[in-house]
Amino acid sequence: MTAPTLPSPKSEVFGGGVPKGRRGWGLDRRATFWFIYLPPLFWLIAFLVMPVLLMAAFSFRPDMRGDLFQIRTPTFSQYASVAATGSYWRLLGISTLMALGIGITAVLMAYPLAYFLAFRAGTRAGFYLILLLIPFWTSYLLRVMAWKILLGTEGVINSFLIYIGLIQEPLTALLYNRTAVILTLIYVWIPFAALPILAALQRIDLILFEAAADLGARPYHQFMRITLPLSAPGILAAFFMVFIPTVGEYVTLLLVGGSRGFLYGNIIQDFFTKAANWPLGSALSMIMLAATLILVLLATRIIDWRQLFE
Amino acid sequence: MNAWRGSFMLRSYYFSLIVLLYLPIALLFLFSVNSSASLSFPIKQLTFDWYQKLFAADAVLRSARNSLMVALGSSLAATALGAMVSILMLRYKFRGQNVLVALAVVPLIVPYVVLGVALLLLFSVLHIERSLWTVGIAHTVVALPYTLLIIASRLAGFDASLEEAAMDLGADYPTTLRRVVLPLIFPAMVSAWLTAFTVSFDEFALALFLAGTQPTFPVYLFSQLRFANRLPIMIALAVLLMIGTLTLVFIAERFRRRET
């Protein structure tokens, strides 16, 4: 990070000559700068940059022995052992593919919702949007648990089927595997994914549709040539908003996945808790962090994120 | 005709998703007033026992209080920091400005499990005992992007000439910030604060690594999930918390409306 220089005023008038009879402590913009600048700078360096650097340093340690502060000769042994262990790569692949699939599915399912809210919901669009978001604002753990109640061996669906006599033994296929994790995550993310798409759709000038219709474009062509391209930034943003939390996901699996649904995030969690092999866990985390950052950087080349937050 | 049918299908899709989204939540309400401890059909009898038992369950209430304190502290800190970065971003020009803003937004794209273990490492190396403070610090980091985006989009709507006018009239810059800028961005700060609050209150992935011996509500809830007979009490509390969160969200919405 480059050292900050003194701020220069944006306009002549702004930071220029200080008028007489001023009030307060008499601090000008330059002096005030440090009071506003230092707290966030300290915070971000202490609790974001430092921990990540520390994790990077840790990933080059040979083992857990010795004081945590102690400088050890850096070694690539952790990365080597990651590289040599096929199951890690397999899990990284599964996690990435799963996040990819969940991201795409959630976007596909969220798009018609956003389209409905933007163009067809009329005056009640605001209300419909809030209705859609209320589940998103309720406890994540609880929504997952609710699915567990629905799908578990003593859950609602099984009890109901036994109650009406359709089955004698509870169905176990509904829970404790990756399918359950995937279903749960898609369910959880749909309302969230609709938001950036909606923002992009609302930005489209309706005159474009009139012009297209005047020129004889059918609704299908209007959609393909106007709506879809103009909502592309929203689609990509929605995808990443789902993809990034999902790729590091380890919680949902603890709740509905059981041991058969192990994911990359879970091995990281394991190495930092039960297995207590922090250097290896750090190496795995660094790999995941690098992979995510590279993907996002690629995406920022394609779309301008700032459009979405205007 | 065709357009009408398209509209109808979109509407049906919307409402079937709504049903799917609300069904499990409705179930939670149902089981919080069901006399049977097992979460299965048929429903036995309507009761408010679980709510009564809840108020005798110290550990449960303590975890809710912990969550409340963490959410309160971290949301206030995240709002203050978000306002500072907003002002730095829009009212100053300095070297490294883009780096600072990027750092503030980057937690959005770091998987929580990675940030969680990185902070766990930091606190271990510094011999800082894990507590509500460490959870609060983590929550402040992840809430900052939200508060920054909310406050900055509001501040961007105001011309700097208002501040120039105040300074021309003799106010120093801190006074200008306090008397001119702060009132202008106040509605955004309130809605940023509420957003940060709800982000923190519901957060589990970070808290599990950093909570230590004082669990927040999601962490406690998680530790209790294997004890089936405790579940209805937890659900009862969760229903109450859900109502609380919804109230907060509606207040936030109000403020956002007033803003525009």
Chai-1 contact restraints between the chains, C-beta under 6 A:
chainA,res_idxA,chainB,res_idxB,connection_type,confidence,min_distance_angstrom,max_distance_angstrom,comment,restraint_id
A,M1,B,G96,contact,1.0,0.0,6.0,A-B,restraint_1
A,M1,B,V99,contact,1.0,0.0,6.0,A-B,restraint_2
A,T2,B,R95,contact,1.0,0.0,6.0,A-B,restraint_3
A,T2,B,G96,contact,1.0,0.0,6.0,A-B,restraint_4
A,P4,B,F94,contact,1.0,0.0,6.0,A-B,restraint_5
A,P4,B,R95,contact,1.0,0.0,6.0,A-B,restraint_6
A,P4,B,G96,contact,1.0,0.0,6.0,A-B,restraint_7
A,T5,B,R95,contact,1.0,0.0,6.0,A-B,restraint_8
A,P7,B,Y92,contact,1.0,0.0,6.0,A-B,restraint_9
A,P7,B,F94,contact,1.0,0.0,6.0,A-B,restraint_10
A,S8,B,K93,contact,1.0,0.0,6.0,A-B,restraint_11
A,V13,B,E164,contact,1.0,0.0,6.0,A-B,restraint_12
A,F14,B,E164,contact,1.0,0.0,6.0,A-B,restraint_13
A,P19,B,G170,contact,1.0,0.0,6.0,A-B,restraint_14
A,G21,B,G170,contact,1.0,0.0,6.0,A-B,restraint_15
A,R22,B,G170,contact,1.0,0.0,6.0,A-B,restraint_16
A,R22,B,D172,contact,1.0,0.0,6.0,A-B,restraint_17
A,R23,B,A171,contact,1.0,0.0,6.0,A-B,restraint_18
A,R23,B,T175,contact,1.0,0.0,6.0,A-B,restraint_19
A,G24,B,D172,contact,1.0,0.0,6.0,A-B,restraint_20
A,G24,B,P174,contact,1.0,0.0,6.0,A-B,restraint_21
A,G24,B,T175,contact,1.0,0.0,6.0,A-B,restraint_22
A,G26,B,D172,contact,1.0,0.0,6.0,A-B,restraint_23
A,L27,B,D172,contact,1.0,0.0,6.0,A-B,restraint_24
A,L27,B,Y173,contact,1.0,0.0,6.0,A-B,restraint_25
A,L27,B,P174,contact,1.0,0.0,6.0,A-B,restraint_26
A,D28,B,Y173,contact,1.0,0.0,6.0,A-B,restraint_27
A,R29,B,Y173,contact,1.0,0.0,6.0,A-B,restraint_28
A,T32,B,Y173,contact,1.0,0.0,6.0,A-B,restraint_29
A,T32,B,P174,contact,1.0,0.0,6.0,A-B,restraint_30
A,I36,B,M84,contact,1.0,0.0,6.0,A-B,restraint_31
A,I36,B,I87,contact,1.0,0.0,6.0,A-B,restraint_32
A,I36,B,L88,contact,1.0,0.0,6.0,A-B,restraint_33
A,P40,B,L81,contact,1.0,0.0,6.0,A-B,restraint_34
A,P40,B,M84,contact,1.0,0.0,6.0,A-B,restraint_35
A,P40,B,V85,contact,1.0,0.0,6.0,A-B,restraint_36
A,W43,B,L81,contact,1.0,0.0,6.0,A-B,restraint_37
A,L44,B,L103,contact,1.0,0.0,6.0,A-B,restraint_38
A,F47,B,I137,contact,1.0,0.0,6.0,A-B,restraint_39
A,F47,B,V141,contact,1.0,0.0,6.0,A-B,restraint_40
A,L48,B,V141,contact,1.0,0.0,6.0,A-B,restraint_41
A,M50,B,L122,contact,1.0,0.0,6.0,A-B,restraint_42
A,P51,B,A118,contact,1.0,0.0,6.0,A-B,restraint_43
A,P51,B,L119,contact,1.0,0.0,6.0,A-B,restraint_44
A,P51,B,L122,contact,1.0,0.0,6.0,A-B,restraint_45
A,V52,B,A118,contact,1.0,0.0,6.0,A-B,restraint_46
A,L54,B,L121,contact,1.0,0.0,6.0,A-B,restraint_47
A,L54,B,L122,contact,1.0,0.0,6.0,A-B,restraint_48
A,M55,B,A118,contact,1.0,0.0,6.0,A-B,restraint_49
A,M55,B,L121,contact,1.0,0.0,6.0,A-B,restraint_50
A,F58,B,L121,contact,1.0,0.0,6.0,A-B,restraint_51
A,L68,B,S124,contact,1.0,0.0,6.0,A-B,restraint_52
A,L68,B,V125,contact,1.0,0.0,6.0,A-B,restraint_53
A,F69,B,V125,contact,1.0,0.0,6.0,A-B,restraint_54
A,P112,B,L10,contact,1.0,0.0,6.0,A-B,restraint_55
A,P112,B,Y13,contact,1.0,0.0,6.0,A-B,restraint_56
A,F116,B,L10,contact,1.0,0.0,6.0,A-B,restraint_57
A,F116,B,Y14,contact,1.0,0.0,6.0,A-B,restraint_58
A,R120,B,S7,contact,1.0,0.0,6.0,A-B,restraint_59
A,R120,B,L10,contact,1.0,0.0,6.0,A-B,restraint_60
A,P135,B,L21,contact,1.0,0.0,6.0,A-B,restraint_61
A,W137,B,T245,contact,1.0,0.0,6.0,A-B,restraint_62
A,W137,B,V249,contact,1.0,0.0,6.0,A-B,restraint_63
A,T138,B,M242,contact,1.0,0.0,6.0,A-B,restraint_64
A,S139,B,D202,contact,1.0,0.0,6.0,A-B,restraint_65
A,S139,B,A238,contact,1.0,0.0,6.0,A-B,restraint_66
A,Y140,B,D202,contact,1.0,0.0,6.0,A-B,restraint_67
A,L141,B,F204,contact,1.0,0.0,6.0,A-B,restraint_68
A,L141,B,P218,contact,1.0,0.0,6.0,A-B,restraint_69
A,L141,B,L221,contact,1.0,0.0,6.0,A-B,restraint_70
A,L142,B,A238,contact,1.0,0.0,6.0,A-B,restraint_71
A,A146,B,P24,contact,1.0,0.0,6.0,A-B,restraint_72
A,A146,B,L27,contact,1.0,0.0,6.0,A-B,restraint_73
A,A146,B,L28,contact,1.0,0.0,6.0,A-B,restraint_74
A,W147,B,P24,contact,1.0,0.0,6.0,A-B,restraint_75
A,I149,B,L27,contact,1.0,0.0,6.0,A-B,restraint_76
A,I149,B,L39,contact,1.0,0.0,6.0,A-B,restraint_77
A,E154,B,S40,contact,1.0,0.0,6.0,A-B,restraint_78
A,V156,B,F41,contact,1.0,0.0,6.0,A-B,restraint_79
A,S159,B,S40,contact,1.0,0.0,6.0,A-B,restraint_80
A,S159,B,F41,contact,1.0,0.0,6.0,A-B,restraint_81
A,F160,B,F41,contact,1.0,0.0,6.0,A-B,restraint_82
A,Y163,B,F41,contact,1.0,0.0,6.0,A-B,restraint_83
A,I244,B,I109,contact,1.0,0.0,6.0,A-B,restraint_84
A,G248,B,P111,contact,1.0,0.0,6.0,A-B,restraint_85
A,G248,B,Y112,contact,1.0,0.0,6.0,A-B,restraint_86
A,G248,B,V113,contact,1.0,0.0,6.0,A-B,restraint_87
A,Y250,B,V113,contact,1.0,0.0,6.0,A-B,restraint_88
A,V251,B,F204,contact,1.0,0.0,6.0,A-B,restraint_89
A,V251,B,A205,contact,1.0,0.0,6.0,A-B,restraint_90
A,G265,B,V113,contact,1.0,0.0,6.0,A-B,restraint_91
A,I268,B,V113,contact,1.0,0.0,6.0,A-B,restraint_92
A,F272,B,V117,contact,1.0,0.0,6.0,A-B,restraint_93
A,S285,B,V114,contact,1.0,0.0,6.0,A-B,restraint_94
A,S285,B,V117,contact,1.0,0.0,6.0,A-B,restraint_95
A,M288,B,V114,contact,1.0,0.0,6.0,A-B,restraint_96
A,L289,B,V114,contact,1.0,0.0,6.0,A-B,restraint_97
A,V296,B,I109,contact,1.0,0.0,6.0,A-B,restraint_98
A,F309,B,L149,contact,1.0,0.0,6.0,A-B,restraint_99
A,F309,B,S153,contact,1.0,0.0,6.0,A-B,restraint_100
